[in-house]
Amino acid sequence: MIRNIVVITKKIIQKIEFWFKLKCMDDMWYYTGGSCFGLFPPSFYYTHTEEEIERIIDETLDNMQKMIDQLD
């Protein structure tokens, strides 16, 4: 019983630490102007698989191209 509580508490603490690390990375990315040059903040790449990243990037670029085409 106590062991389960300790294990669950450790997992919660690890998730909070991971979230905080991602938040700090994103903040630094925004402060250094990364949002001008990149599609997504660093946390995106840590929280998605390579297949998801490729699919989402393709969808985003397709949507951007459609917006550009509508301006013509």
Secondary structure as the mmCIF struct_conf table of DSSP 4:
data_model
#
loop_
_struct_conf.conf_type_id
_struct_conf.id
_struct_conf.beg_label_comp_id
_struct_conf.beg_label_asym_id
_struct_conf.beg_label_seq_id
_struct_conf.end_label_comp_id
_struct_conf.end_label_asym_id
_struct_conf.end_label_seq_id
HELX_RH_AL_P HELX_RH_AL_P1 ILE A 2 TYR A 31
TURN_TY1_P TURN_TY1_P1 THR A 32 GLY A 33
HELX_RH_AL_P HELX_RH_AL_P2 GLY A 34 PHE A 37
BEND BEND1 LEU A 39 PHE A 40
HELX_RH_AL_P HELX_RH_AL_P3 PRO A 42 THR A 47
BEND BEND2 HIS A 48 HIS A 48
HELX_RH_AL_P HELX_RH_AL_P4 GLU A 50 LEU A 71
#
